[in-house]
Amino acid sequence: MEAVTLNDNKFLKIGSSITNSHYVLPNVLKNIKQKYPDFSMEIKVNNSKILEELVLENQLDIAIIETNPLSNQLIKIPFMEDYLTVIVSNHHPLLQQTKPSLESLTAYPFFTREPGSSVATLVKSVFQSHQIEMKYAMESISTQVIIKNVAYGLGIACLPYMLVKEQLELGLVKKIEVPELNLKRQYHIIYHQHKNISKIIQTFIDECLQFR
């Protein structure tokens, strides 16, 4: 495809949740750059709550988040789904159980994302709703740190499938089915309701909607 030049603003301030920054955003930006070589961007990676605030404050033109935004001042466009997956090491005792219970997870060190993360909030709410007290052995902003510790047999974790898909396919970790934590999540593109939708913003939206 022959590249073309943008006629309007070629600079975009983009926000992305950590999960989206690993897989969705690089592919979207690569496709845009192929179409518009003069396209440039500034990217902020953070949890969904903070990104929503930055869009509201006009510090970001657009963002892709893992939650349903709370503010009615934001336009939200659903663009993909993911689900949470419990992962363990290759020789973990839980693999011997046909249907591990939610409570059985409390017997092992549990690793989760940092406070404020949509993943951590969702996982903790599941344990709380079942009145199960879970002590968290690690809270980390780095999913790769969590996955590596799980692979070494130091604990277990519940993370978005998108983030653990590669390690599962490589056989570095295993997944177990815990129905209470096998939760679907709808991702959204968000921007301020008064935002002028330029050609490059529309292109970004279109590329996100085409991502699979």
N, C-alpha and C positions, 0 to 999 in steps of 0.2 A: 504493500500500500504506500502510495506517495505521501510524504509528510506535507502538511500545510502549516501556514503561519496563522497565529491567532490575531484577530482584529481588535479584540478587547483585552481587558486585563489578563495577563498571562501568569500572575502570581496568586497563589492560593494558600491560605492559612488553614491547615487541616489538623483535626484532632482524631486520635484513634485510641481505643482501649488496647490493653496489652495483647489480648487474644487476637484481635483484628490486625494488630501491627505485625504479627508473625507471618500471616498467610494472605489475608485479604488485601491489605494496603499495598504491599510490594507488587502484587499482580496488577492491581488497579492502576498504580502509578506508572508501571512499565508500559501498559497499553496506552495511557494518555501521552506519555513521552514519545512513543512511536508515532502517534498522530500529530503531536505538536512539540517539536524539538525545542522550541523556545519557552515551553512551560517550565515554571519554577515554583517551588513550594517551601513552606516552613511547617514542620510537623511537631506536634506535641503528643506524647504518649502518656496516658494517665488512666486512672479509673473512671468509670462512666459518670459518676456523680460530679467529679471535678470538671470533666469535659462539658457537661451540660451547663455548668456555671460559666465556663469560659465562652461558650456560644452565646449565652444570654448577655454577657458583658461585651460582646462583639470583639473578643480577643481571638476568636476563631471564626472563619467563614462557614465551616461545615465540619461535622464530626461523624464517626461511625462508632456506635456504642453497643453494649451487650444487654441493655435493659430497656424498659419502657420509660421514656422520659416523663418527669412529673409536671413540668411547667406547661401551662396552656399557651405560652408565648412561643413555643417551639413547633415547627412543622416536623412531623416524624414520618418516615417512610420505611416500612419493614422490608428487609432485603435478603435475609437468610436465617436459617435455624441451625442450632447446634444443641448438643445435650451433654450433660455431665457424666463422667465416667470414673468409677473407682478403680485405681490401679495399685498393683502390688508387685513385689519382686517375683522372679520366675519360680522360686521354690517356697513361696510363702504358705504357711499352714492354712490360710483361708481358701486356697485353691482346692483343698480336700473337701470343702463343704459344698454341697450341691446348691443350697440357697442360703448364703450367709445373711444373718439378720443384721439390722442396723445396730442393735446393741452389741453384737459380737465384735464390731469394729473398735469398741472402747478398750479392748484388751491390748491394742497395739498403738505405738506412737503415731499420731495423726498429724500430717502436714497440710497446711492450707495457705492460701494467698493472704496478703496483708489486710489489716482492718480497713474497711472502706471499699474494698474490691467487691464487685457484684457477685463473684463466685464465692468468696468467703462469707458474704452476707447470706446468700442463699443456702449454702451448706450448713452454716450455724443455725439458721432458722429451722431447718429440717430436724436437727437434733433437739432443739428447744421445743418444737411442736410435739415431739414424741416424749418429752420430759426425760431425755437422756443427757446426762452430764458428760460432755466430752472435753478432755484436756488436750490442748493443742501443743504438740512438741515443737512445731516450727511454724512461724508466720513469715512468709517471704514474698517480696515483690517479683522475684525471679522464678518463673515456672520451671526453667531449666534446672535450677538448683534443687527444686522440689523433686522433679523427675529423677535426677541423678541419685538423690538420697534414697528414693523408693527403689531404684534399680539395685542399689547396694544392699538392700534388705534392712534399711534402718527405720522404716516406717511405711505408712500407706497414705494415699491422698485421693482427693476427688477433684478432677480438673475437667475443663472443656475437652471434648473428644478431639476437636481440631488441633489442640496443643499436644496431644499424646498419640495421635494417629501414626506418626512416623516411627516413634519408639515402639509402638505395638507391632507395626509391620516388620520392624527389624528384630523383634523378639527380645528387646531389652527389658520390657516389663509385660505384665499380663493384666487383663481386666477381669473384674468379677462383677456379677450382676447383683446389685442391691437395689431393689425396685424403688425404695423411698428416695434414693439419690439419683436415679436414672431420669433426670428432669430435662425437658426440652426448654430451650431459651430462644426467644425471638430477638434478633439483632435489628438495629434501626440506624438509618441515616437521619441526622438532625441538623436543622439550621433555623435561624431566627425568622419569625413570621414576617418581619419587615425587610428581610434580606432581598436585595436585588439579585435575581438569578441570572448571572452572566453565562456566556457560552461555556466557559471552562467549568463553572460549578455544575451546569447541566450535564456536561460530559462526565464529570466525576460521578454524579448520581447514576447516569446510564451505565457506566462501567461497573459500579457496585451492584446494580440490579442484574447484570449479566454474569456476575461471579458465581462459580459453582465449585 
